[in-house]
Amino acid sequence: MPTQPLRGIRVLDLTNVLAGPYCSYQLMLYGAEVVKIEVPDSGDLARRLGPDAELNRAGMGASFLAQNAGKKSIELNLKDDRDATVFEELVRGADVVVENFRAGVLGRLGFGWDRLRELNPMLVYCAITGFGQTGPMSQAPAYDQIIQGLSGMMSITGTPQTAPLRVGFPVCDTIGGLMAALAITAALAGRERTGEGCLIDVSMLEASMSAMGWAATHYLISGVAPAPMGRQNATAAPSGTFDTADGQLNIAANRQSQFETLCRVVERSDLIDDPRFADAEARKCHREALDLELNKALRARTAAQWEQILPALGVPAARILSVTQAVELPQLEHRGFFTDLGFPGDAGRTLRVTGNGVLLDGEPLRPTGPPPRLGEHNQQIEALIADRLALRTPLSVAAALAEEEPS
């Protein structure tokens, strides 16, 4: 395996549920040592989330297992003086602190940016919240569902008859976590030049609207408000979901050459010369008529057959799969997207987790171990907690948590 770019970087992760844990999971995949700081006896809220009630009761909910492989776990109550002292020592030996409390909560616990910077001037501190650390909404609670609605995302999801609809997974949490991970890696690169850390303030609302891209910027630039398009892509035609002999097929014939190839393959060359479909703008104006004609022709073959024929001729096309079908794609296995790990506390069980789609020097990024049990790494610092004098030595707790270098 190639040297991971974040090897030697230590991250203190005070986050819960998804946006923050997804952020630190990305950092772990790139080689960072991630130490989860969890509330004693309860830990990350995601430990009790997921479809398997038994796992939830055991503090190993599927939602937790999905985003916390390769991390360490220690229990600290920052309201407790002794635990707060331990946390101070951890901060002195850390490179990154990431949290997703409501704005100002960590400061009220005595660890605002000024205090963290005093403890470690080189620290990169990232706070992930729904709306950011400032502004009239900064104190409002937020979950993915709330951000999906406020961002306008739900208003353009579905059809004119069914919108607004929620995107089928916590997309805003995921985007917020990705944006935070990107910001942290950029800050670490900048620290190499300046020798100083910085404060990162991530707003899930703003990150989500940024990720909406054209849906937001087309309105800002052109004044044309986006609308729900159902199975169609507003930017081109034919581009959307079409009918076949046995199911639905996505086609994105966005270029003129792709449109013409599609028409010939489905034996409807007459559509190429039809003035309603002569160019991209004309096709968008007459989308419904074009889709009607193409659907008739595409019903001559199955979705799987078209998936073989069209891409081979340069026309992007693929079946619409369920999640259970998608995870079985040979492409994912070929790329090493999944990693099988031992199940925490159950040696006879296997846990399969995802990567992030990145190959580094030809190798997929993989977690180094299974998700931790709550407080699994407490014993590594018990001696230091018992002996307060040991806490006077800089990096002592951090040294106790340090991993051995892999061979």
N, C-alpha and C positions, 0 to 999 in steps of 0.2 A: 504494500500500500504506500502511495506517495506521502510525503510529509504534509500533514494537514496545516493549512495556513494559520489557524488559531491555536495550534499547539502551544501550551504554556500560558494561555490566557485563562484567568479564573473569574468566573461569573457567579455572583451571589443573586439568586433568583427568589424573590419574595412574591411571585405572582401566583394567581389562581386561575383555574378553569381553562381558558383557551388562548386568548390573544398573547398574554405574557408567556405561558408555557410553550406555545408554538414558536415564539421568538427565540427563547432560550434553547429549544430543541434544534433550531437551525444552527445556532452557535455551537452546540455540542457536535452536530454532524461535521462541522468544519474544524473540530479538534479542541474546542474550549472545554475546560473542566467546569461543569455547572453544579453548584451546590444549592439545592433547594432549602430555603429557610422556612420551615412550616410551623404553624401554630400547634403547640403540644396537644396531643390526644385527638385532634380532628384533622389537621393538615389541609392540603389543597382541597377545595370544595369539589373538584372533579373526581376525587377519590370515591365519592358517593353518587356519581353520575354515570349513566349508561343503561343499556337494555337488560343487563343481567343483574337481577336483584341480589343474588348471592354474592357476586363480586362487589357490588355496592356496599353491602353489609360488612364485607371483609376489608373495606378501605382500598380496594383495588378495582374501582369502576373502570369500565372500558374507555370512558372519556379520559381518565387519567393515564391508563396504560398507553393510549395512542400517542401521547405527546411528551412522555417523560422518560423514555428509555435512555440509558447511558448517563443519568444524572445521579447525584448523591442527595441524601436527605438527612437534615438534622432539625431537631425541634428547638425553637427558641421563642420565648414570650418577651417581646420588646418592652412590655410594661414592667417586667421584672428586672430589678437593678442588676442582678448577677448575669442574667441572660443578655441584657443590654450591653454590659461590659464585654461579654464574649463577642457580641456582634460588632462592637467597635474594633476589636482585635481582628476580626475577619475582614472588616472594611480596609484596615491598614494593609492587608495582604492581598487585596482583590484588585482586579482590573476594571470590573464592571459591576454595577448594581442595577438590577432591573426590577420594577414593581408596577402593579396595575391597581393600586388603591385609588379611591376617590381623591381628587386633587387636595393636597394639603395634609392628608392623613399621616404620612410618614414624618412630616415636619412636626405634627402634634405629638408624635411618639418620641420626639427629640432627635430625629435624624433627617432634618431638612437639608437642602443642598449646601448651605453654609457650613453646617456641622460635618457633613460628609466630606466636603472639600478640605476642611481643616484636618480631618483625620488622614486624608489621602489626596494630595493635590493632583495626582495623576489619574484619579478615578474618572471613569465615564459612567455617568448616572442617567439612566433612561426611565422616564415615567410615562406609562401608557394609560390614557384615560379615554372616556367616550368623547369628550369635547375639548380637551386640553386643560392646561393649568390656569388659564386666565379666561376672562370673558363672562358674559351674563349666564351662560349655561354650564360653567365649569364645575359647579357643585351638584349638578343634576346626576342622578344615577343613570347608568346606561348599560344595556346589553345589546348583543348583536341585532335582535329584533327591533329595538328602538332605533338604532343607527340605520338599518335597512329602510325604515319608514322615513326618517328625517332626511336622508340623503337624496331622496327621489328615486332610489333604486327599485322599490316596490311598485312605484307608479308606472314604470315602463316594463314590468315583468308580467307576462300573461298576454291575453288578447284584450281588445277594447271592451269585451263583455266580461272578462274575468279579472282584469287588473283592478286594484293592486294585489299582487301576489308576493309572498316571501320567496326568495331564492332558497333552494332546497337544502342548503347547508349553511353554517355560520360564516358566510363569506366576509362580513365586515370584521369579525374577530381575526380571521385568517389574514386579511389584508393589513390590519393594524399590526399584527405580529411580524409579518414580512417587512413592513416599512420600518418597524423598530429595529429588526435585525440588520437591515441595510444601513440605518443611521448609526448603529453601534459599530459596525465594521468600518464605516467611513471615519467615525470619531477615533477609533483605534489607530487607523492609518495616519490621521492628522496628528495624533499624539506623538507618533514617531518623529515628526518634524519639530513640534513645539515643546514636547515634554510636559504638557499640561492636559488635564482631563477637561470634561465639559458636561453641561446639563442638556439632555435631550428631552423634549416635550412632544410626545406623539399624540395627536388627536385622531381617534378612529373615524370620526365624522369626516374630517378633512382628507385622511388617507383614503377612505372609501370613495369620496367624490373625485379624488385624483385618479383612482383606479377605474372609475366609470368612463374616463377618457372622453371619447367622442360624444357620448350622450350628454355630457355637461358642456364641453367646449364648443360643440357645434351650435348650441344655443347661445353661448356667450359671444361667439364670433358672427353667427349668421342671424340670430334672433328667431330661429325656427325651433320650437319646443319639441323634444322627442316624445314619441307616443308608443304605447305597447304594440308590438308587432307579432305577438304570438310566436309561431314557428319560423317567421321570416326575418331576414337581416335587412335592416333599413338602408344600408349603405350600397347595396348592389342587388341586381336581379339577372338571372335566377340565382338566388342564394337563400337557402332555407331548407325546410323539410318537405319531402315529396313522398308520394305513395308508390309502392311497388306491388308485385303480385302477392307478397306475403307479409308486408310490414312497411315501416317507414325508413327513409334514407335521407341523410343530409347531403346536399350538394352545394358547393360554392363555386359556381362558374363566373367569377367576378371579372375576368378579362374577356375582351372581345373574342380572342382566339379560343378560349375555353368554352364560351357560349356556342361558337360555331361548331366546335368539335362535338359538344353535347348534342346539338341538333342533328348532326350527321349520324352519330352513333345510335340515337333513338329513332332514326329514319324519319326525321322531320326537318329536312333541309329547307323546306318551304318557309320555316319560321325565320331563317336568316334574312330572307328578302322581304319579309313583312315589314312595312314602314313603322308599325307600332313597336317593333323590337330592333330597330336599325342600329341603335347605339345604347350606351349605358343609361342615359337619362330617359330615353324613350321607354326602355324596358322597365325602369322604376315606375314610370307613370302608368304603365299598362301591366303591372305585376300580376294582377289577378287573372287576366286573360292568358298571359304567358304560362302561369302555373297550371291553369286548367288544361292547356294543350300538352304540356310536358307530363303531367300526371297520367293522362291517357296513354301516352307512349311508354312511360316507365313501368306501367302495370304489366308489360309484356314479360318481364323477368323478375326474379326475386331480388331482395335487397343484397343478399350475399353475392349474387352473380354480378350485379351492378358495381358492387364494391371491388370486385376483381377487374372488371372491364374499364371503368372510367378512370381511376387513378393511373392505370398503365398508359393511358393516352393523355395524361396531364390535367385531367379534370378532378379536383378534390372531391371525394365522395366517401362516405362511410355510414355503416348502419348506426342506429340508435340503440345503445345497449343499456341494460340495467346495471346497477353497481355490482351485483353478483356475477354478471357476465364480464364486466370490464376488468375486474381483478384477475380474471383467468386469461387475459390477452397474452399470447406468447411474447409480444413485444416487451411487456413489463418484466417477464422472467428473463428474457435475453439481456436486458439492461441492468439486472440486479436491483430492481426497485424495492423489492421486499427483503427483509432480513428476519430469519427465524432465531428467536432467543429462548433461553430457559424462562419459564414462568416464575415470577417471584414467589418463593415459598412452596413451589410445587415442581420438583425436579422431573416428574413424569409428564409434564404438560408443556406444550410449545406455544410461544407467543409470536405472532407474525406482525411486524410493524412496517410502516412505509419509510422510504427515503424522501428525497426532495427533487429527484429528477436531474441532479447534477452529477456528471462524471468528472473526476479530477485526475488528470493524466490517465484517462481511460478507465478509472476505477470508480464505482459508485460510492457515495458517502454513506457510511453505516454507523449505527449506534454501537458503542463499545460494550454495552451490557444491558440487562433488563431494567425496567423502571424500579426505583427503590421502594422498599417497604417504609412506612412512616417511621422516621427516626432511626433508620437502619445504620446510620453512621454516627449516632450519638456517642457511642463508646470511644470513638477516636478523639473526643475532646473531654470525656468525663474527668480524666486526671487533671486537665487544665482548669476545669470548672472547680474542682475540689481544692486546687492549690492556686489561690488568687495571685500569688507572687509570680507564677508562670506567665500571667497575663501582662506583666510589665515588659516582657521580651517581645519586640516587634516580630510579627509574622509567625508567632508560636502556634496559634490555632491553625493558621493557613498551612504551616508545615505539617501539622498532624493530619490534615486532610489531603495532602499531596499524594497523587497517584504515582505508582512506580512507572518508569518509562517502559513502554512495551518493547519487546525484542524485535 
